[in-house]
Amino acid sequence: MKTVVILLLFTSLAVLANAQGKHSKTMPKGLMEELEKEREKPTKSIPSPFDGLKNKSLNPLPPMCRDVYKSHSIDSGNIRILYALNATNIADPQTYDDLQRLEIGTKYSKYYSHYVFQRDSSISSGNRELNRKYNLNMPMELDNATGGVTMIINGKFQGWSESLFAEFFKDFSTNELTEYCRMPQGCGNYLSQYTEPMPTQNWQMQEETQTVAGYMCQKAICDFRGRKYTAWFAIDIPISQGPWKFGGLPGLIMKVYDSKEEYVFECVGIENHPDKFPIMLMDTYKTMYSKTTRIKLNKLLKNIQENYYRLAGLHPVSNEIFPPLNPHNPIELD
Amino acid sequence: MKIHILLILLLFTLPGYSQSVFTGVVKNSQKESVPATITIQPKGSTAISGYVSVDNLGQYKIAYNGVSDSLIITVRGLTIEKITRHIPNRSATIDFIVKETINQLAEIQVKADPVHRRGDTLSYVVSAFSGQSDRVIEDVMKKMPGIEISPSGTISYNGKSINKFYIEDTDLLDGRYNIATRNITAKDVASVQVFENHQPVKAEKTFSDQAAINLKLKNSAKGVWALSALAGGGYEPALWNAELTAMNFAKNRQHISVYKGNNSGHTAKEELLKKYDSGAVEMMSTGSMLSVSEPGTPSFEEKRYLKNVSNSVSANQLFKINDKELKFNIAYYNERLHKNGYSSYTQYLPNENTPLVVEENMKNVSETNDLDVSLRLLSNNLESFFDNVLNVRTVWSNSQTEAFSQNNRQAGNELISQFIDKPYFSISNMLKVLKNTSKQTLGLSFAINYNDRPHHLLVGPVNYFGNDSLSSLSQEVIEKNIGGTLRGRLGFNLGNFSLNYSPRMSASLQKLKSELTGRDMLDKLVPAADSVRNDLWFNNYQVGVDQDYTFKWDNRFNLRLMIPTFLSIIMIDNQLGDKKVSYKRSIVNPTLSASYNFSPSLSASAQSFYQKSYGNFNDVYTGYIMQSYRSLLRNSVDDLFESSSTGSNFTLDYRNAMQMIFLNLGAGYKKSRKNLFYGYNYDGIVAIKTFIDRPTDAESYNVYASASKTFSFWQTKIALSVGFNNGKSELLLQNEIEKYDSKNYSTGLSFNTTPCRYVNLVYDFSWSHDERSIENASEQYPALRNHTHDFKVWIFPNESLSVNFNVDYQYYNEKGNRNMAFADALVRYKYKQTEWELECNNLFNAKQYVSTTYSGMSTYISRYELRPLSFLIKVRFKLK
């Protein structure tokens, strides 16, 4: 516990010191107070993600927040689908591992974590407001200065995982899929992207039906990259898409899960936007995410998950030891 | 032959394996291709058996392998209208011309349940329970299943009162939580959380069966100042009402200040009462040994009867510095009350045909000032606990009654004035430190306190004491107490077991000095004889070890055995007779409690105890003290008073948050014994305390059940309760021992529903039945029955206008005023940032309240003068 606290302190202090060193000369009066105030406004008041985890294993620390305004629109859409990842109570968003969004445009679809986006944008808008107010140009690149409170993600999953910190773009014109994967704190050098031919699942129709979120759904099953999946799709929503890399059914996938139920996606919202929303791509994806392949990325992620402390350059203080890391259990097993 | 069979088989099976292939094009009316999906399914089936997407040229090809004769082929797309065709199971070319349209998907949104559970935490979403009539958070909490709020504001969760009240996980108010529940607006609260089995000291490993409440505020209400004010005026008599509140809940500091003042029937002190013990030092109460006669307080809403001028101020400030909390609480009130009424006291006496009846017509005026200041430093985490609280309280109050008294013992009526002066002062400090290592808990606490209560009662004229006539009697009682407790703590945590030993030492020194003097008709001082004087020290020294053993298994089973063991040395130094007595007693008071969770929603618990205590300040003084104008008390025994009791209770708790059902039932039994039997002798109208040197036993048991259920349908909450009490004891009256038996049955129902957004209905019902009997008595006591009904209707013609009617009805099966009904109305109108309220109270202009209560062999009837029909207009506005 102490180690974690020290660790958190260390990282936030280091980052703060860094920020101060750069900006202390130009920092107008009152700004520090404003910054303090910003930090006093947590979106959630869970004291620390590591509370009560004395003997439990941890996930790698989530990366620092990024500036969501440094992005540009590549398409627009008017349908947004919300999926809960691993909900224990579908009616309570706090019990989801993540709330994820599928945005469908005409040329692209985008699948990403809403909780991570919320976490990033709360800080970004705060910083932007400060910049505007004080006419500053504080850089808000990746791994920018933020306080410990930004570690907190709205759901029950805390820490870093590929499931939360990757964005998936399907390009309908080239029939390809690109994943942009953010890395945990301290592993900013490993930011990665890869493009692969549009993944397809060889779905087998089943006779069974049930309703999910009010829509009548039919069952379909498939084997995909090492896991056996069951999907429930809504024939009345003629969108051949689903969460993550899923799709190819004649209706929207409302619920899909693997046989071990380690990854359960369930639709919890459908939004119509008559005034289209933009589909945004981070500016840094082009410049900072090195190209790799899916297989290589999976190996890298395994390495990061298992040797995180070493790769992130974190060293335990005196003779204390870090809590063990959770085992690597990716959604794609091969 | 074989070939024939094969052929036949082939002929029959072939169609089953035949494949029909359908091809075609899908185009819009302009002959352009559109994105679409073709699905195929057998007729009568809800499941599709095949699907294919239309290619860029609008062409498709789909095969069907099944056996169904007729099929349904459908074309769907996000931008087209769905087309369905029934076709035979034969390969064919089917073209579609589709009509383009914009399909709006039916939006879905999974709503949060009104109540959800996470481990031991239950969260109630405020918006799911609140309605237009609810202004402050208490109004909404009343509708939450499992949470009950008594008329005085005490919160209990499934039958047990809460042990902590937090705002954003911080205890700002130290038990005065009505300041929060009655001033924080419901709109600012996101959810109300219940922490079940809450142990407020995080470093403490012992089990708690009480719950705590936490208010989670909306982000918009955090870190900002909320200032609001209320002003009001009305008639009859001239009425006024004022309020000023300021709050700020930031991450590192919290603040609430409230001023309230009125003369319209709302007591100031209720909001300032501590609703749970915040770990302060045990002290003398602010009450008094002495009293003046007052009409009995009616058991309903005080705004009906309270004739008051009240002002109260409280300021509460908390700072968080790292993990420490520094808290400053100040509460002050001033209240002047007028009570007018009549009481009739009937005391049945053994061997006397006519009971003693005393009737009084009273006018009482009282004034109270109460200032309570405390400063607290707290650090509460898993490893260690530090708590220091310094408290100073001072009260100055007096009360004066003019009673027109008549009785059936001495002829004639008399106007007796009674005046009491009751100042009070206390100062205390408590320090508590706990430290956890992996296997051990170490702790130390030290508490010290000083109290002072110099009270004075003046009564006159006095013609009812023997043959002497006095113009006045003056009783002075001075009590002082200084005490200290030092307590260590050594705890071991061995897996499922935790063992705690607390050696302790305490000393409590109490001084009592009293004197009853009189003045005769010529205003000459009648000095006090020794029989009406006291001057003594009552000192109690205790040394011992409290043992506390807890066994926890799998979060399911909890067993706790507490054995305080100590030696008590009581030294009584009567300075009048220069008599010193001391007693040494060893005391072992074990309590065994167990609880078992059958499931997260069902749990049972049981407790048994044995308790012994010795002596008390009130049992040792030997000179008479005039407690009220017609009662004289003293102790005339040299033995040490000793009481012991043993009992058991059992509760069963069911709480299903998802279904919003809460149920609890319980039963209890208690037996107690006192070594000396105290009673009263009546000499005329004066009661004199007597005793006989013989033990007396009392026995009681009770059973109760309560349940509440909330339906999403019409936002309805129904709560039910039933109870039964039985007590058996002995009474000593006129030196006769009477066996006394009392039974009480009660039931209650409350119902709150919102059939549509325009109406909210509330109905409360209670019924009680009291019986008492005395063995071998000639007198038969009638049973007392009472039921009350309270209807409330809220009507909301639009979002800014709310209208309320309220009718109260009470029934007693007593002679005279059996039926009583009261009605009030209220109109509330929201206009921009202001809220206007017109209150009309007591529409029927009921003049008095009559109630009957039983106690032992006496009956007490009281009539209380009520507030007349009145109007009050108030405006509430936000300053910021």
Interface residues (C-beta under 8 A of the other chain):
Chain A: K37 E40 K41 P42 T43 S45 I79 A84 N89 I90 A91 D92 P93 Q94 T95 M205 Q206 E207 E208 T209 A213 G214 Y215 M216 Q218 K219 I235 I237 P238 I239 S240 L249 P250 C267 V268 G269 I270 E271 N272
Chain B: A36 T37 T39 S45 T46 A47 I48 S49 G50 Y51 S53 R76 G77 L78 N103 Q104 L105 A106 E107 I108 Q109 V110 K111 A112 D113 H116 R118 E168 D169 K216 N219 K222 G223 A250 K251 N252
